[in-house]
Amino acid sequence: MKKNWLVLVAAGMFLAALFLASGPTLADKVYVMTGTLSAVDLDCNTAVVRVPLSGGKIFVVAGTLAPDVVLKKGGLKARLEDFQPGEKVTVRWRSTTKGHEILALIAK
C-alpha cells in the first residue's frame, strides 16, 4: 500500500512539472513601449527602438518585422521606408528564440 502511495505522489509531481513546463512561452507575452527610432534597415526588414527606463537606463528593442506587422504613421498605413531615425514611436513586440519580433511600429 505504501508503494502505491509513493507511485501516485511521484506521478502527480511529474504531471505538475509537465504542466508548469508547458505554460506560456516568452513568445506569448507581447510588450508595448514608447521610445525613439534609432535605426531602420530596409534590406534586413529590421528596426531598432531605444526606450528610456527609470534611472537613466535604456532598453533596446531591435528585431525583424513580423510578416503581419502593423506600420502606421500619422494614423495612416505606412511602409518601413516611411520611418526615419529620431522619430518618437510606439513599438509592440515579443521575444522569440531568434530575438525580438516587431509586431507594430507606430509614429504620430
OpenMM code with the backbone's topology and positions (N, CA, C; nanometers):
from openmm import Vec3, app, unit

residues = "MET LYS LYS ASN TRP LEU VAL LEU VAL ALA ALA GLY MET PHE LEU ALA ALA LEU PHE LEU ALA SER GLY PRO THR LEU ALA ASP LYS VAL TYR VAL MET THR GLY THR LEU SER ALA VAL ASP LEU ASP CYS ASN THR ALA VAL VAL ARG VAL PRO LEU SER GLY GLY LYS ILE PHE VAL VAL ALA GLY THR LEU ALA PRO ASP VAL VAL LEU LYS LYS GLY GLY LEU LYS ALA ARG LEU GLU ASP PHE GLN PRO GLY GLU LYS VAL THR VAL ARG TRP ARG SER THR THR LYS GLY HIS GLU ILE LEU ALA LEU ILE ALA LYS".split()
positions = [
    Vec3(0.0829, -0.1192, 0.0000),
    Vec3(0.0000, 0.0000, 0.0000),
    Vec3(0.0872, 0.1255, 0.0000),
    Vec3(0.1966, 0.1233, 0.0775),
    Vec3(0.2848, 0.2390, 0.0856),
    Vec3(0.3503, 0.2664, -0.0493),
    Vec3(0.3860, 0.1590, -0.1233),
    Vec3(0.4472, 0.1751, -0.2553),
    Vec3(0.3507, 0.2418, -0.3525),
    Vec3(0.2255, 0.2031, -0.3488),
    Vec3(0.1252, 0.2623, -0.4378),
    Vec3(0.1110, 0.4119, -0.4112),
    Vec3(0.1127, 0.4473, -0.2854),
    Vec3(0.1005, 0.5884, -0.2480),
    Vec3(0.2198, 0.6685, -0.3018),
    Vec3(0.3403, 0.6134, -0.2895),
    Vec3(0.4594, 0.6804, -0.3399),
    Vec3(0.4557, 0.6934, -0.4920),
    Vec3(0.4062, 0.5918, -0.5602),
    Vec3(0.3939, 0.5973, -0.7060),
    Vec3(0.2953, 0.7063, -0.7453),
    Vec3(0.1836, 0.7158, -0.6747),
    Vec3(0.0844, 0.8194, -0.7034),
    Vec3(0.1406, 0.9592, -0.6790),
    Vec3(0.2149, 0.9771, -0.5717),
    Vec3(0.2760, 1.1070, -0.5423),
    Vec3(0.3786, 1.1423, -0.6495),
    Vec3(0.4618, 1.0468, -0.6874),
    Vec3(0.5628, 1.0711, -0.7908),
    Vec3(0.4962, 1.1054, -0.9241),
    Vec3(0.3906, 1.0330, -0.9587),
    Vec3(0.3188, 1.0608, -1.0834),
    Vec3(0.2552, 1.1990, -1.0785),
    Vec3(0.2005, 1.2363, -0.9656),
    Vec3(0.1403, 1.3698, -0.9500),
    Vec3(0.2437, 1.4792, -0.9646),
    Vec3(0.3605, 1.4582, -0.9049),
    Vec3(0.4674, 1.5585, -0.9157),
    Vec3(0.5152, 1.5701, -1.0601),
    Vec3(0.5252, 1.4575, -1.1298),
    Vec3(0.5665, 1.4587, -1.2698),
    Vec3(0.4649, 1.5352, -1.3546),
    Vec3(0.3379, 1.5086, -1.3342),
    Vec3(0.2335, 1.5781, -1.4109),
    Vec3(0.2317, 1.7273, -1.3797),
    Vec3(0.2527, 1.7641, -1.2551),
    Vec3(0.2573, 1.9057, -1.2187),
    Vec3(0.3754, 1.9749, -1.2858),
    Vec3(0.4909, 1.9087, -1.2861),
    Vec3(0.6089, 1.9658, -1.3521),
    Vec3(0.5851, 1.9790, -1.5013),
    Vec3(0.5227, 1.8792, -1.5613),
    Vec3(0.4920, 1.8834, -1.7043),
    Vec3(0.3960, 1.9980, -1.7352),
    Vec3(0.2960, 2.0185, -1.6516),
    Vec3(0.2001, 2.1268, -1.6707),
    Vec3(0.2686, 2.2623, -1.6604),
    Vec3(0.3542, 2.2787, -1.5624),
    Vec3(0.4241, 2.4070, -1.5455),
    Vec3(0.5195, 2.4326, -1.6609),
    Vec3(0.5849, 2.3294, -1.7102),
    Vec3(0.6792, 2.3454, -1.8207),
    Vec3(0.6083, 2.3797, -1.9507),
    Vec3(0.4834, 2.3405, -1.9645),
    Vec3(0.4103, 2.3679, -2.0875),
    Vec3(0.3302, 2.4971, -2.0779),
    Vec3(0.3587, 2.5784, -1.9783),
    Vec3(0.2901, 2.7061, -1.9612),
    Vec3(0.3241, 2.8028, -2.0719),
    Vec3(0.2790, 2.9279, -2.0597),
    Vec3(0.3024, 3.0254, -2.1660),
    Vec3(0.4508, 3.0462, -2.1917),
    Vec3(0.4861, 3.0579, -2.3173),
    Vec3(0.6244, 3.0823, -2.3546),
    Vec3(0.6483, 3.2316, -2.3642),
    Vec3(0.7737, 3.2710, -2.3831),
    Vec3(0.8055, 3.4124, -2.3989),
    Vec3(0.7350, 3.4720, -2.5192),
    Vec3(0.7160, 3.3935, -2.6231),
    Vec3(0.6531, 3.4441, -2.7448),
    Vec3(0.5070, 3.4808, -2.7210),
    Vec3(0.4456, 3.4265, -2.6145),
    Vec3(0.3067, 3.4581, -2.5853),
    Vec3(0.2917, 3.5958, -2.5206),
    Vec3(0.3971, 3.6482, -2.4654),
    Vec3(0.3932, 3.7773, -2.3972),
    Vec3(0.4255, 3.8878, -2.4967),
    Vec3(0.3350, 3.9831, -2.5105),
    Vec3(0.3537, 4.0953, -2.6025),
    Vec3(0.3777, 4.2203, -2.5192),
    Vec3(0.4782, 4.2965, -2.5581),
    Vec3(0.5155, 4.4187, -2.4866),
    Vec3(0.4845, 4.5400, -2.5740),
    Vec3(0.4480, 4.6507, -2.5102),
    Vec3(0.4258, 4.7767, -2.5801),
    Vec3(0.5087, 4.8829, -2.5096),
    Vec3(0.5951, 4.9502, -2.5855),
    Vec3(0.6846, 5.0517, -2.5291),
    Vec3(0.6914, 5.1708, -2.6239),
    Vec3(0.7258, 5.2851, -2.5674),
    Vec3(0.7429, 5.4057, -2.6484),
    Vec3(0.8859, 5.4547, -2.6344),
    Vec3(0.9467, 5.4871, -2.7473),
    Vec3(1.0850, 5.5326, -2.7461),
    Vec3(1.1198, 5.6037, -2.8747),
    Vec3(1.2474, 5.6083, -2.9038),
    Vec3(1.2972, 5.6767, -3.0227),
    Vec3(1.3517, 5.5750, -3.1218),
    Vec3(1.3066, 5.5863, -3.2455),
    Vec3(1.3569, 5.5004, -3.3507),
    Vec3(1.5015, 5.5394, -3.3780),
    Vec3(1.5927, 5.4460, -3.3635),
    Vec3(1.7334, 5.4812, -3.3832),
    Vec3(1.7911, 5.4245, -3.5115),
    Vec3(1.7271, 5.3217, -3.5693),
    Vec3(1.7776, 5.2669, -3.6955),
    Vec3(1.6683, 5.1891, -3.7669),
    Vec3(1.6789, 5.1897, -3.8992),
    Vec3(1.5913, 5.1114, -3.9860),
    Vec3(1.6801, 5.0484, -4.0921),
    Vec3(1.6632, 4.9200, -4.1161),
    Vec3(1.7386, 4.8524, -4.2219),
    Vec3(1.6377, 4.7895, -4.3168),
    Vec3(1.6195, 4.8515, -4.4322),
    Vec3(1.5210, 4.8045, -4.5292),
    Vec3(1.5598, 4.6692, -4.5879),
    Vec3(1.6883, 4.6468, -4.6097),
    Vec3(1.7345, 4.5204, -4.6677),
    Vec3(1.7068, 4.4018, -4.5749),
    Vec3(1.7217, 4.4236, -4.4462),
    Vec3(1.7007, 4.3164, -4.3483),
    Vec3(1.5614, 4.3203, -4.2860),
    Vec3(1.4811, 4.4217, -4.3218),
    Vec3(1.3455, 4.4374, -4.2693),
    Vec3(1.3457, 4.4433, -4.1163),
    Vec3(1.4342, 4.5281, -4.0628),
    Vec3(1.4501, 4.5403, -3.9178),
    Vec3(1.4406, 4.6855, -3.8729),
    Vec3(1.4163, 4.7009, -3.7441),
    Vec3(1.4126, 4.8335, -3.6833),
    Vec3(1.4716, 4.8246, -3.5424),
    Vec3(1.5221, 4.9390, -3.4954),
    Vec3(1.5790, 4.9479, -3.3613),
    Vec3(1.5138, 5.0661, -3.2908),
    Vec3(1.4600, 5.0411, -3.1709),
    Vec3(1.3951, 5.1454, -3.0919),
    Vec3(1.4626, 5.1499, -2.9555),
    Vec3(1.5043, 5.2700, -2.9157),
    Vec3(1.5652, 5.2897, -2.7836),
    Vec3(1.4584, 5.3432, -2.6899),
    Vec3(1.4307, 5.2681, -2.5832),
    Vec3(1.3249, 5.3012, -2.4889),
    Vec3(1.3867, 5.3446, -2.3564),
    Vec3(1.3582, 5.4693, -2.3132),
    Vec3(1.4130, 5.5143, -2.1844),
    Vec3(1.3428, 5.4457, -2.0673),
    Vec3(1.4227, 5.4039, -1.9706),
    Vec3(1.3713, 5.3427, -1.8484),
    Vec3(1.4087, 5.4307, -1.7294),
    Vec3(1.3552, 5.3965, -1.6148),
    Vec3(1.3879, 5.4744, -1.4950),
    Vec3(1.5363, 5.4612, -1.4619),
    Vec3(1.5889, 5.5607, -1.3976),
    Vec3(1.7295, 5.5594, -1.3590),
    Vec3(1.8235, 5.5899, -1.4740),
    Vec3(1.7699, 5.6440, -1.5827),
    Vec3(1.8540, 5.6788, -1.6964),
    Vec3(1.8959, 5.5614, -1.7837),
    Vec3(1.8410, 5.4450, -1.7567),
    Vec3(1.8755, 5.3275, -1.8372),
    Vec3(1.7981, 5.3286, -1.9693),
    Vec3(1.8512, 5.2573, -2.0665),
    Vec3(1.7888, 5.2458, -2.1981),
    Vec3(1.7671, 5.0982, -2.2290),
    Vec3(1.6467, 5.0647, -2.2736),
    Vec3(1.6175, 4.9294, -2.3216),
    Vec3(1.6099, 4.9367, -2.4737),
    Vec3(1.6748, 4.8445, -2.5413),
    Vec3(1.6773, 4.8456, -2.6871),
    Vec3(1.5917, 4.7317, -2.7419),
    Vec3(1.4930, 4.7694, -2.8216),
    Vec3(1.4121, 4.6717, -2.8946),
    Vec3(1.4662, 4.6720, -3.0368),
    Vec3(1.5291, 4.5643, -3.0758),
    Vec3(1.5878, 4.5532, -3.2087),
    Vec3(1.5459, 4.4196, -3.2669),
    Vec3(1.4795, 4.4233, -3.3811),
    Vec3(1.4370, 4.2968, -3.4381),
    Vec3(1.3768, 4.3095, -3.5751),
    Vec3(1.3414, 4.1940, -3.6272),
    Vec3(1.2783, 4.1901, -3.7583),
    Vec3(1.1296, 4.2177, -3.7452),
    Vec3(1.0719, 4.2659, -3.8528),
    Vec3(0.9292, 4.2916, -3.8554),
    Vec3(0.8549, 4.1615, -3.8814),
    Vec3(0.7470, 4.1410, -3.8076),
    Vec3(0.6636, 4.0222, -3.8270),
    Vec3(0.6013, 4.0262, -3.9663),
    Vec3(0.5703, 3.9106, -4.0224),
    Vec3(0.5081, 3.9083, -4.1555),
    Vec3(0.3792, 3.9909, -4.1628),
    Vec3(0.3049, 3.9977, -4.0528),
    Vec3(0.1799, 4.0737, -4.0496),
    Vec3(0.1936, 4.2026, -3.9681),
    Vec3(0.3119, 4.2631, -3.9704),
    Vec3(0.3407, 4.3829, -3.8920),
    Vec3(0.2427, 4.4949, -3.9256),
    Vec3(0.2100, 4.5744, -3.8242),
    Vec3(0.1270, 4.6927, -3.8428),
    Vec3(0.2206, 4.8130, -3.8414),
    Vec3(0.2252, 4.8860, -3.9524),
    Vec3(0.3073, 5.0069, -3.9635),
    Vec3(0.2143, 5.1243, -3.9870),
    Vec3(0.2181, 5.2228, -3.8965),
    Vec3(0.1326, 5.3412, -3.9100),
    Vec3(0.2128, 5.4660, -3.8792),
    Vec3(0.1827, 5.5687, -3.9545),
    Vec3(0.2466, 5.6979, -3.9322),
    Vec3(0.1397, 5.8046, -3.9520),
    Vec3(0.1204, 5.8870, -3.8495),
    Vec3(0.0167, 5.9888, -3.8574),
    Vec3(-0.1220, 5.9299, -3.8708),
    Vec3(-0.1428, 5.8107, -3.8154),
    Vec3(-0.2730, 5.7455, -3.8208),
    Vec3(-0.3005, 5.6719, -3.9510),
    Vec3(-0.2079, 5.6788, -4.0461),
    Vec3(-0.2259, 5.6137, -4.1753),
    Vec3(-0.1323, 5.4944, -4.1913),
    Vec3(-0.1738, 5.4020, -4.2737),
    Vec3(-0.0892, 5.2863, -4.3041),
    Vec3(0.0412, 5.3358, -4.3664),
    Vec3(0.1525, 5.2745, -4.3283),
    Vec3(0.2840, 5.3201, -4.3759),
    Vec3(0.3690, 5.2009, -4.4182),
    Vec3(0.4854, 5.2325, -4.4737),
    Vec3(0.5856, 5.1318, -4.5092),
    Vec3(0.7085, 5.1588, -4.4224),
    Vec3(0.7944, 5.0619, -4.4099),
    Vec3(0.9124, 5.0780, -4.3258),
    Vec3(0.9973, 5.1959, -4.3731),
    Vec3(1.0074, 5.2153, -4.5036),
    Vec3(1.0885, 5.3260, -4.5561),
    Vec3(1.0298, 5.4642, -4.5237),
    Vec3(0.9059, 5.4693, -4.4738),
    Vec3(0.8452, 5.5964, -4.4336),
    Vec3(0.8953, 5.6444, -4.2973),
    Vec3(0.9594, 5.5566, -4.2224),
    Vec3(1.0076, 5.5898, -4.0889),
    Vec3(1.1512, 5.6406, -4.0950),
    Vec3(1.1809, 5.7399, -4.0119),
    Vec3(1.3148, 5.7996, -4.0079),
    Vec3(1.3726, 5.7903, -3.8667),
    Vec3(1.5016, 5.7593, -3.8546),
    Vec3(1.5650, 5.7609, -3.7221),
    Vec3(1.5437, 5.8962, -3.6550),
    Vec3(1.5201, 5.8917, -3.5250),
    Vec3(1.4953, 6.0127, -3.4468),
    Vec3(1.3480, 6.0341, -3.4162),
    Vec3(1.2602, 5.9620, -3.4857),
    Vec3(1.1165, 5.9760, -3.4612),
    Vec3(1.0762, 5.9058, -3.3319),
    Vec3(0.9798, 5.9646, -3.2622),
    Vec3(0.9229, 5.9004, -3.1447),
    Vec3(0.8201, 5.7996, -3.1950),
    Vec3(0.8329, 5.6746, -3.1482),
    Vec3(0.7447, 5.5676, -3.1941),
    Vec3(0.6976, 5.4820, -3.0769),
    Vec3(0.5876, 5.4156, -3.1001),
    Vec3(0.5408, 5.3119, -3.0093),
    Vec3(0.5656, 5.1792, -3.0806),
    Vec3(0.6278, 5.0871, -3.0101),
    Vec3(0.6612, 4.9577, -3.0681),
    Vec3(0.5911, 4.8489, -2.9874),
    Vec3(0.5268, 4.7579, -3.0579),
    Vec3(0.4669, 4.6401, -2.9964),
    Vec3(0.5512, 4.5225, -3.0434),
    Vec3(0.6010, 4.4413, -2.9494),
    Vec3(0.6957, 4.3358, -2.9846),
    Vec3(0.6835, 4.2172, -2.8917),
    Vec3(0.7462, 4.1088, -2.9333),
    Vec3(0.7552, 3.9899, -2.8479),
    Vec3(0.8939, 3.9291, -2.8648),
    Vec3(0.9310, 3.8498, -2.7675),
    Vec3(1.0595, 3.7827, -2.7700),
    Vec3(1.0407, 3.6434, -2.8295),
    Vec3(1.1331, 3.6039, -2.9179),
    Vec3(1.1289, 3.4704, -2.9778),
    Vec3(1.2647, 3.4046, -2.9575),
    Vec3(1.2778, 3.2820, -3.0001),
    Vec3(1.4059, 3.2137, -2.9892),
    Vec3(1.5096, 3.2773, -3.0814),
    Vec3(1.4647, 3.3531, -3.1817),
    Vec3(1.5554, 3.4203, -3.2748),
    Vec3(1.5781, 3.5673, -3.2388),
    Vec3(1.5186, 3.6141, -3.1301),
    Vec3(1.5334, 3.7534, -3.0887),
    Vec3(1.3995, 3.8246, -3.0863),
    Vec3(1.4039, 3.9566, -3.0886),
    Vec3(1.2810, 4.0349, -3.0856),
    Vec3(1.2107, 4.0297, -3.2199),
    Vec3(1.0796, 4.0224, -3.2155),
    Vec3(0.9969, 4.0305, -3.3363),
    Vec3(0.9038, 4.1491, -3.3193),
    Vec3(0.9109, 4.2435, -3.4115),
    Vec3(0.8299, 4.3647, -3.4033),
    Vec3(0.6943, 4.3386, -3.4686),
    Vec3(0.5890, 4.3564, -3.3884),
    Vec3(0.4526, 4.3314, -3.4338),
    Vec3(0.3865, 4.4593, -3.4862),
    Vec3(0.4286, 4.5752, -3.4324),
    Vec3(0.3725, 4.7028, -3.4763),
    Vec3(0.4739, 4.8134, -3.4491),
    Vec3(0.4744, 4.9114, -3.5383),
    Vec3(0.5584, 5.0299, -3.5230),
    Vec3(0.4692, 5.1475, -3.5616),
    Vec3(0.4454, 5.2370, -3.4656),
    Vec3(0.3504, 5.3463, -3.4868),
    Vec3(0.4130, 5.4788, -3.4488),
    Vec3(0.4098, 5.5732, -3.5415),
    Vec3(0.4575, 5.7096, -3.5167),
    Vec3(0.3400, 5.8040, -3.5334),
    Vec3(0.3355, 5.9079, -3.4493),
    Vec3(0.2227, 6.0035, -3.4581),
    Vec3(0.2432, 6.1035, -3.5625),
] * unit.nanometer
topology = app.Topology()
chain = topology.addChain("A")
for resn in residues:
    res = topology.addResidue(resn, chain)
    for name in ("N", "CA", "C"):
        topology.addAtom(name, app.Element.getBySymbol(name[0]), res)
